[in-house]
Amino acid sequence: MNTTVRNILIVLAIAALVALIQGGVTAANVAIQAVTLAFLGTLVWFASLSYRERRVQLYSLGDRRRALLYVALGVAALTLTATSRLLGSGAGSVAWLLLLGGSAYAVFAVLWSARKD
């Protein structure tokens, strides 16, 4: 049997189990949440490793640039967290774009100015 056909049959079997077994949708939601939490945990782990490796460079930015960098990253994180609410309206969509664009600009401005020094 071809591996592609086998993989398609496996996916169809799992989909049938989710659709037909009582509580299958709940189990699928739990599995999705577990994978999401594992992914977010990996992101946090990567960010902490990156921070530890680049701590000296971050402190050499100075207080003002480092504060701008941290605020921009915080605004981006909060904006991404509120994406579903912000994209529900026209004004929210514009605010979402402005917040993410401003955050990206601030991060790049800090990095650009640090490279010039």
Residue pairs with C-beta under 8 A, 6 or more apart in sequence:
17 24
18 24
18 25
18 27
18 28
21 27
51 58
57 114
58 66
58 69
59 66
60 114
61 69
61 110
61 114
65 110
65 113
65 114
68 106
68 109
68 110
69 106
69 107
69 110
71 106
72 102
72 103
72 104
72 106
72 107
72 110
73 103
73 107
75 99
75 102
75 103
76 99
76 100
76 103
76 104
76 107
79 86
79 96
79 99
79 100
79 103
80 100
82 96
83 96
85 92
86 92
86 93
86 95
86 96
87 93
87 96
